Amino acid sequence: MKKILSIFFVLLITGSTVYARRTESPAPSVNGVGVMKTGSLVKVFYKASEVSDVKVTIYNSFDKVVYKEVIRKSDGFLRPYNFDGLPYGEYTIEVTDRNQRTIERVDYQQKEVKNLAKLVKVSGEGDKYLLMIPNKELNKLTIRIYNEDGDLLHVEEKETDTDFSGLYNLASLSDKFYFLISDEKGTTREVVY
């Protein structure tokens, strides 16, 4: 009788332990995120095993939020994001739901690189920089200067039919800034210092 009682007691403890473990750990969720880029269009694919609110955040190369949205009560979607008009560079797409956070990186670059621009710091002149743009034909150039947060600080237009060079005093900027140069044909160049 003691053996039967002992076996029954062991089975009772084992059964309650197994039952307790089942209630403590829910089934893992399966989530998937994919990114596909075609030109300036970036498509984000999302699929999950359960419905939840999903937050999509896009950061530029300076970790500044350029776009954010929440998709309510979804277990899957395909969302296109148009990067046309954004400066070229590396972007981070963060997809967060109830269970996990996924990060995908997108390298958004121009299709064609023609004339490259060059930026050099003038030695002995403090925070002065020389911008050089090779040019062989009559062309209208638009030069924009952005700070590390992506804020536009300066814009100017220059019409030239030869190589262009300009001296810029950037003493008021931090160490991170970039120039975005575009011409009337739609060719865009980004110069990061």
Backbone as a ProteinNet text record, in pm:
[ID]
protein_1_A
[PRIMARY]
MKKILSIFFVLLITGSTVYARRTESPAPSVNGVGVMKTGSLVKVFYKASEVSDVKVTIYNSFDKVVYKEVIRKSDGFLRPYNFDGLPYGEYTIEVTDRNQRTIERVDYQQKEVKNLAKLVKVSGEGDKYLLMIPNKELNKLTIRIYNEDGDLLHVEEKETDTDFSGLYNLASLSDKFYFLISDEKGTTREVVY
[TERTIARY]
81.8	0	86.9	198.7	288.9	349.1	380	436.6	335.4	210.8	106.6	84.6	82	65.1	184	305.6	425.6	422.3	386	378.5	271.4	157.1	49.3	95.2	168.4	218.2	319.2	410.1	508.8	438.3	338	262.1	186	133.4	60.7	153.4	272.6	369.4	418.5	452.2	499.8	392.3	269.7	158.4	133.9	139.4	116	231.5	353.5	468.1	456.8	422.6	406.8	293.4	183.5	70.8	109.3	184.7	226.7	320.3	407.2	497.3	422.2	320.4	244.2	176.4	126.8	57.1	152.9	276.3	371.6	434.5	452	520.3	426.6	376.1	287.7	365.6	293.3	356.5	428.7	549.6	623	554.5	563.9	503.8	606.9	559.5	646.9	621.7	723.5	711.4	817.6	782.9	878.5	866.2	981.3	985.6	1082.7	1042	1128.4	1120.9	1229.5	1235.6	1284.2	1215.8	1255.9	1261.3	1372.9	1391.6	1394	1315.3	1315.2	1320.9	1437.9	1454.8	1435.2	1341	1315	1201.2	1142.7	1032.8	1085.5	1053.1	1094	967.1	956.4	838.3	875.3	790.3	810.4	701.7	746.6	656.2	658.9	540.9	531.9	431.2	466.1	374.1	399.9	290.3	301.6	197.6	218.2	126	8.8	14.6	-96.4	-116.3	-235	-271.8	-219.5	-158.7	-115	-95.7	-76	-41.3	105.5	136.1	272.1	318.6	436.8	492.6	607.1	601.8	707.8	773.2	904.6	979.2	1097.6	1117.9	1229.7	1322.9	1451.9	1555	1653	1706.1	1811.9	1947.3	2055.3	2188.3	2235.8	2167.5	2201	2108.4	2033.4	1937.6	1823.7	1789	1674.5	1553.9	1439.2	1317.7	1271.4	1257	1205.8	1061.2	1015.8	877	841.4	715.7	669.1	519.5	475.4	332.5	304.2	178.2	131.9	20.5	36.2	-67.1	-141.3	-269.1	-349.9	-398.7	-389.9	-448.6	-423.4	-298.3	-260.5	-175.7	-192.8	-103.5	-24.5	-39.6	37.5	1.8	101.9	77.4	194.3	171.9	274	255.4	359.1	349	460.9	426.2	529.8	566.1	694.8	742.4	827.2	792	860.5	970.9	1096.3	1210.8	1246	1169.9	1195.6	1189	1288.8	1293.5	1377.7	1410.2	1498.2	1643.3	1733.4	1875.7	1922.9	2016.6	2072.3	2151.1	2155	2229.6	2169.3	2217.4	2168.6	2054	1946.1	1829	1804.7	1747.7	1713.3	1561.8	1506.4	1362.6	1343.3	1271.1	1245.9	1097.9	1071.2	934.3	919.8	825.9	808.2	663.4	645.8	511.5	514.5	411.7	399.6	513.6	568	664.7	808.9	833.4	972.3	992.5	1121.1	1162.6	1259.5	1234.2	1319.4	1374.6	1504.2	1569.4	1622.7	1589.1	1638.7	1706.9	1815.5	1887.6	1866.5	1851.6	1831.2	1934.1	2005.7	2102.7	2036.5	1992.9	1922.8	2023.9	2057.8	2158.5	2101.2	2163	2121.6	2155	2080.5	2100.9	2229.1	2256.8	2367.6	2456.8	2584.1	2678.6	2756.7	2743.4	2814.4	2934.3	2920.4	3028.3	3028	3136.6	3145.5	3189.4	3136.7	3177	3275.4	3361.4	3461.4	3461.5	3473.3	3476.5	3603.5	3682.8	3806.7	3812	3870.5	3888.9	4014.7	4003.5	4117.2	4206.7	4329.3	4419.6	4458.6	4463.7	4500.9	4390.2	4270.7	4160.7	4044.4	4067	3960.4	3858.2	3735.4	3625.1	3580.2	3675.1	3642.1	3663.5	3568.4	3570.9	3557.6	3629.3	3625.5	3545.2	3438	3354.8	3392.4	3425.2	3464.1	3372.1	3316.1	3223.9	3270.8	3313.9	3351.8	3228	3239.6	3126.3	3180.5	3117.4	3166.4	3067.7	2945.4	2844.6	2764.2	2684.1	2600.9	2505.6	2509.1	2434.3	2395.9	2276	2230.8	2241.8	2327	2351.2	2275.3	2214.9	2152.7	2233.9	2285	2371.5	2297.8	2279	2212.9	2309.9	2307.8	2390.4	2296.8	2316.4	2235.4	2323	2265.2	2338.6	2318.1	2375	2368	2226.2	2133.9	1994.5	1912.2	1974.9	1903.6	1829.2	1856.3	1791.6	1865	1789.7	1847.5	1897.8	2027.5	2088.3	2114.2	2140.7	2178.2	2138.8	2089.9	2060.8	2100.2	2162.8	2199.2	2198	2178.5	2180.3	2292.1	2365.4	2476.9	2461.7	2477.6	2476.6	2619.8	2666.3	2804.9	2817.4	2919.8	2949.1	3089.9	3152	3285	3283.3	3398.1	3408.7	3372.2	3306.2	3262.7	3344.1	3379.2	3438.3	3384.8	3360.8	3308.9	3367.5	3392.3	3448.1	3335.2	3320.8	3211.9	3270.3	3224.8	3264.6	3157.8	3193.8	3098.2	3132.8	3177	3218	3101.9	2980.7	2865.9	2813.5	2869.2	2820.9	2903.3	2841.9	2916.4	3003.5	3061.3	3151.7	3080.2	2948.9	2877.9	2785.1	2805.7	2720.6	2739.5	2651.1	2667.4	2610.1	2663.3	2618.8	2538	2430.2	2350	2348	2408.6	2421.2	2336.9	2249.4	2169.7	2178.7	2160.8	2162.7	2027	2012.1	1882.7	1842.8	1934.3	1902.2	1851.4	1855.7	1808.5	1917.8	2042.3	2153	2179.1	2189.1	2210	2335.1	2413	2533.7	2528.7	2572.3	2579.9	2724.9	2770.2	2907.8	2900.1	2950.5	2947.8	3088.9	3099.7	3232.7	3238.2
-118.2	0	125.5	121.4	235	258.3	147.8	163.4	227.7	186	242	388.3	418.2	555.2	642	589.6	662.2	686.7	584.5	599.5	702.6	694.6	790.4	932.6	950	1080.6	1135	1048.1	1088.8	1129.5	1051.6	1084.8	1216.9	1239.2	1362.2	1483.4	1476.8	1587.6	1609.7	1500.1	1511.5	1572.7	1526.7	1578.6	1725.3	1768.2	1910	1995.8	1943.5	2018.8	2036.6	1929.7	1938.8	2034.5	2027.4	2115.6	2262.6	2286.3	2422.3	2477.2	2395.8	2442.3	2479.2	2406.4	2437.1	2572.7	2608.9	2736.5	2854.1	2830.5	2940.5	2982.4	2891.6	2928	2911	3022.5	3014	2972	2930.4	2888.3	3007.3	2985.9	3096.9	3145.8	3277.3	3333	3331.7	3319.9	3319.2	3447.2	3534.5	3661.2	3668.1	3727.8	3743.4	3880.2	3940.8	4071.6	4060.9	4112.7	4116.1	4252	4291.2	4420.8	4397.9	4460.9	4453.4	4594.7	4629.5	4764.6	4759.7	4847.3	4864.2	5013.1	5061.8	5205.8	5281.9	5377.1	5455.7	5396.5	5285	5220.9	5104.9	5109.3	5003.5	4938.9	4806.6	4733.9	4655.2	4667.4	4594.6	4487.5	4362.5	4249.2	4207.7	4182.9	4142.9	4030	3925.5	3815.6	3767	3745.7	3699.2	3591.3	3516	3408.7	3458.2	3582.4	3637.2	3784.8	3832.8	3970.9	4063.9	4175.6	4278.2	4409.2	4517	4644.4	4638.3	4690.2	4684.1	4825.8	4861.5	4995	4984.6	5066.6	5073.6	5210.9	5212.6	5337.1	5333	5441.6	5451.1	5562	5525.5	5619.6	5647.8	5771.3	5801.1	5758.4	5789.1	5745.8	5816	5923.6	5993.8	5953.2	5841.9	5789.3	5886.1	5971.1	6060.7	5994.9	5999.4	5939.3	6022	5954.9	6023.3	5984.3	5870.6	5829	5729.5	5738.8	5646.6	5624.9	5499.9	5470.5	5346.1	5333.2	5215.2	5150.6	5022.9	4946.5	4869.7	4897.8	4841.6	4701.1	4614.8	4480.2	4407.1	4372.2	4305.2	4182.8	4078.3	3963.5	3948.2	4044.9	4042.1	4157.5	4211.8	4320.6	4335.3	4409.1	4453.1	4603.1	4681.2	4827.5	4882.7	4967.1	5034	5169.3	5200.7	5329.9	5392.2	5515.2	5582.5	5671.9	5641.1	5716.8	5833.4	5854.4	5963.9	6096.3	6178.1	6306.2	6302.1	6181.3	6169.4	6170.7	6220.5	6215.9	6070.7	6046.3	5912.8	5876	5747.9	5699.7	5571.6	5530.6	5408.3	5442.2	5368.2	5386.1	5258.4	5274.2	5161.5	5155.2	5036.1	5015.4	4923.6	4974.5	4900.2	4862.4	4731.8	4681.6	4618.9	4673	4628.4	4586.6	4466	4423.2	4384.9	4319.1	4284	4194.4	4110.8	4009.7	4037.4	4112.4	4129.9	4257	4289.7	4404.7	4353.7	4389.3	4347.2	4471.1	4466.6	4579.1	4533.1	4609.1	4584.2	4711.4	4696.5	4811.9	4819.9	4944.7	4969.7	5072	5040.7	5133.4	5201.1	5325.2	5399.8	5488.9	5452.7	5525.6	5564.9	5662.5	5703.4	5593.2	5590.6	5488	5512.2	5636.1	5666.8	5771.7	5744.1	5841	5897.5	6025.7	6089.8	6163.9	6292.9	6375.9	6370.6	6328.3	6321.4	6455.2	6488	6610.6	6572.6	6664.5	6638.4	6754.2	6721.5	6821.1	6800.2	6905.7	6896.1	7011	6980.7	7083.5	7162	7294.1	7380.5	7387.2	7344.6	7342	7483.3	7504.6	7633.9	7737.6	7699.4	7794.9	7763.9	7690.4	7661.2	7566.2	7611.4	7527.1	7565.4	7592	7623.8	7499.4	7479.7	7362.3	7405.4	7336.6	7364.2	7254.4	7293.3	7200.5	7213	7098.1	7097.3	7003	7054.4	6976.2	6985.7	6873.9	6879.4	6897.8	6982.1	7011.5	7048.3	6998.2	7023.3	7097.1	7121.5	7186.1	7284.2	7366.9	7462.4	7385.8	7417.7	7340.1	7430.1	7407.8	7480.3	7384.4	7417.2	7333	7386.4	7297	7333.1	7266.2	7346	7296.5	7315.2	7205	7207.8	7154.8	7216.1	7169.9	7129.6	7007.2	6952.8	6925.7	6941.4	6904.6	6756.1	6706.8	6564.5	6516	6606.7	6569.5	6570.3	6605.7	6609.9	6739.9	6841.8	6972	7052	7112.2	7194.7	7325.9	7353.9	7474.8	7582.2	7539.7	7635.3	7577.2	7663.8	7623	7736.2	7701.1	7801.5	7738.2	7821.6	7776	7847.6	7770.1	7825.1	7776.3	7867.6	7829.8	7838.5	7730.5	7725.1	7638.4	7665.5	7580.2	7522.2	7542.9	7486	7419.6	7370.8	7311.4	7415.7	7372.1	7463.1	7436.1	7543.1	7529.5	7643	7610.9	7710.4	7688.3	7797.5	7791.4	7816.5	7726.9	7735.6	7737.1	7833.6	7842.4	7770.9	7657.3	7575	7567.3	7679.3	7683	7654.6	7685.9	7668.6	7524.7	7437	7298.5	7206.8	7091.8	6989.8	6913.6	6804.6	6728	6655.5	6633.4	6557.7	6649.7	6653.8	6728.7	6670.7	6708.7	6662.1	6761.3	6755.3	6837	6747.5	6801.2	6732.2	6823.5	6777.7	6858.5	6794.9	6872	6820.2	6917	6861.7	6947.5	6943.8	7020	7031.2	6904.4	6810.6	6682.9	6579.2	6612.8	6520.4	6436.4	6455.9	6384.1	6443.9	6358	6403.7	6337.9	6415.6	6365.8	6405.9	6315.8	6345.7	6337.2	6438.7	6440.7	6453.4	6350.9	6348.4	6373.9	6461.6	6484.9	6430.1
0	0	0	74.4	77	-60.6	-133.6	-268.1	-361.6	-355.2	-441.6	-406.9	-279.3	-235.3	-279.6	-271.7	-314.4	-465	-542.1	-687.6	-723.4	-658.1	-682.5	-650.9	-541.3	-499.6	-602	-650.5	-751.2	-880.2	-922.5	-1043	-1026.4	-909.5	-882.3	-891.6	-835.4	-839	-981.8	-1052.2	-1190.3	-1279.2	-1265.7	-1346.5	-1320.8	-1195.6	-1166.6	-1215.8	-1213.1	-1264.5	-1415.3	-1487.1	-1632.2	-1666.3	-1594.6	-1619.5	-1594.4	-1486.4	-1453.3	-1560.7	-1615	-1719.2	-1846.4	-1878.2	-1999.1	-1989.4	-1875.5	-1862.3	-1853.7	-1811.5	-1796.4	-1928.4	-2023.8	-2147.7	-2266.8	-2319.1	-2435.4	-2559.3	-2660.1	-2784.4	-2847.3	-2899.2	-2959.1	-3085.9	-3108.6	-3229.2	-3341.2	-3461.5	-3578.3	-3655.4	-3664.2	-3734.2	-3841.9	-3954.5	-4062.4	-4125.9	-4157.5	-4221.8	-4338.7	-4453.6	-4570.4	-4636.2	-4703	-4770.2	-4912.9	-5008.8	-5148.4	-5204.6	-5271.4	-5324.9	-5476.8	-5539.3	-5684.1	-5712.3	-5751.5	-5774	-5645.4	-5645.6	-5524.2	-5441.3	-5486	-5414.3	-5329.3	-5199.4	-5106.4	-5051.8	-5069.3	-5022	-4896.3	-4793.3	-4667.8	-4658.3	-4643.9	-4627.4	-4480.2	-4422.9	-4281.9	-4269.5	-4193.1	-4164.8	-4023.1	-3946.8	-3808.1	-3783.4	-3676.9	-3642.4	-3559	-3512.9	-3435.2	-3468.9	-3445.2	-3476	-3366.8	-3409.1	-3313.9	-3388.7	-3314.3	-3375	-3415.5	-3534.6	-3587.6	-3617	-3564.3	-3585.9	-3686.2	-3791.3	-3891.7	-3880.2	-3857.8	-3844.5	-3940.3	-4016.4	-4109.5	-4061.2	-4045.4	-3998.5	-4111.8	-4117	-4213.5	-4155.7	-4226.8	-4182.8	-4055.9	-4013.8	-3890.2	-3775.4	-3792.8	-3693.7	-3662.8	-3758	-3742.6	-3810.5	-3744.2	-3799	-3918.9	-4035.3	-4154.1	-4183	-4126.1	-4143.9	-4033.3	-3987.4	-3883.5	-3901.3	-3885.3	-3888.8	-3805.3	-3763.3	-3689	-3769.6	-3798.2	-3866.2	-3758.4	-3744.3	-3635.7	-3668.4	-3567.9	-3569.5	-3700.8	-3723.9	-3847.4	-3817.1	-3900	-3891.1	-4020.4	-4112.6	-4235.4	-4326.5	-4395.1	-4489.3	-4584.6	-4690.7	-4784.7	-4798.1	-4761.3	-4765.6	-4854	-4953.8	-5032.9	-4970.8	-4971.8	-4923.4	-5034.2	-5073.4	-5182.4	-5126	-5159.6	-5110.9	-5202.7	-5311.4	-5404.2	-5328.5	-5344.6	-5275	-5148.3	-5100.6	-4983.8	-5029.9	-4948.1	-4984.1	-4995.3	-5083.6	-5099	-4974.3	-4943.5	-4828.5	-4774.8	-4659.4	-4596.1	-4501.1	-4511.4	-4426.6	-4347.2	-4229.5	-4143.6	-4131.2	-4156.2	-4141	-4020.9	-3921.7	-3798.2	-3793.3	-3778.8	-3769	-3630.7	-3551	-3413.3	-3391.9	-3336.7	-3297.6	-3150.2	-3105.2	-2963.4	-2914.9	-3003.5	-2961.4	-2998.5	-3103.5	-3144	-3224.3	-3242.8	-3322.2	-3427.8	-3554	-3664.9	-3732.8	-3767.2	-3832.4	-3967.5	-4071.8	-4207	-4256	-4330.5	-4383.5	-4534.5	-4584.4	-4726.6	-4771.4	-4878.3	-4935.1	-5054.7	-5036.2	-5140.7	-5211.8	-5335.6	-5413.2	-5548	-5608.8	-5742.1	-5841.5	-5950.8	-6052.6	-6130.5	-6161.7	-6249.3	-6184.1	-6180.2	-6126.1	-6243	-6266.6	-6377.4	-6320.6	-6311.5	-6260.5	-6108.6	-6052.6	-5907.3	-5852	-5737.5	-5669	-5559.5	-5526.6	-5423	-5325	-5196.4	-5090.3	-5009.9	-4995.6	-4917.8	-4817.7	-4701.9	-4599.8	-4634.3	-4631.2	-4663.7	-4540.4	-4554.3	-4439	-4397.5	-4267.4	-4211.8	-4218.1	-4259.6	-4273.5	-4179.6	-4073	-3977.6	-4035.2	-4047	-4093.9	-4234.5	-4322.9	-4461.6	-4548	-4640.8	-4727.2	-4872.2	-4958.6	-5101.3	-5169.7	-5239	-5314.5	-5461.4	-5525.2	-5666	-5742.8	-5854.3	-5936.9	-6082.3	-6140.7	-6281.8	-6370.1	-6473.2	-6560.7	-6698.2	-6804	-6939.9	-7028.6	-6982.1	-7064.7	-6980.6	-7045.9	-6973.1	-6882.5	-6756.1	-6658.2	-6541.3	-6489.2	-6370.8	-6252.7	-6155.9	-6038.9	-5918.3	-5842	-5714.2	-5604.5	-5513.4	-5405.6	-5274.4	-5203.1	-5072.2	-4968.3	-4849.5	-4737.8	-4624.3	-4572	-4462.8	-4341.2	-4222	-4100.7	-4072.3	-3962.8	-3931.4	-3903.4	-3870.8	-3846.8	-3974.6	-4087.4	-4214.1	-4237.9	-4157.3	-4173.8	-4282	-4372.9	-4478.9	-4419.6	-4439	-4382.8	-4487.4	-4610.3	-4713.8	-4849.1	-4937.6	-5074.5	-5167.6	-5278.8	-5377.7	-5515.6	-5617.1	-5755.2	-5828.8	-5908.6	-5987.1	-6130.7	-6225.3	-6366	-6416.8	-6478.5	-6522.3	-6647	-6727.5	-6843	-6832.1	-6717	-6690.9	-6552.8	-6512	-6377.9	-6273	-6166.9	-6061.6	-5935.7	-5865.5	-5732.4	-5646.2	-5520.2	-5427.2	-5289	-5217.7	-5083.3	-4983.4	-4884.7	-4786.6	-4645.9	-4564.5	-4424.7	-4341.7	-4284.6	-4210.8	-4062.4	-4006.9	-3866.3	-3771.5	-3812.8	-3723.5	-3720.9	-3802.1	-3808.5	-3720.5	-3685.7	-3612	-3712.2	-3668.8	-3753.8	-3867.5	-3855.3	-3957.2	-4036.4	-4167.8	-4258.3	-4396.9	-4487.6	-4624.5	-4723.8	-4845.9	-4957.1	-5050.4	-5104	-5205.1	-5326.9	-5437.9	-5558.5	-5667.8	-5731.5	-5842.6	-5959.3	-6080.1	-6198.2	-6266.7	-6374.6	-6441	-6514.8	-6533.8	-6599	-6499.2	-6371	-6268.3	-6204.6	-6245.3	-6183.7	-6046.1	-5945.6	-5808.7	-5752.4	-5679.8	-5613.7	-5467.5	-5382.7	-5239.2	-5197.5	-5124.3	-5074.8	-4924	-4854.4	-4708.8	-4658.4	-4557.4	-4500.7	-4361.1
[MASK]
+++++++++++++++++++++++++++++++++++++++++++++++++++++++++++++++++++++++++++++++++++++++++++++++++++++++++++++++++++++++++++++++++++++++++++++++++++++++++++++++++++++++++++++++++++++++++++++++++

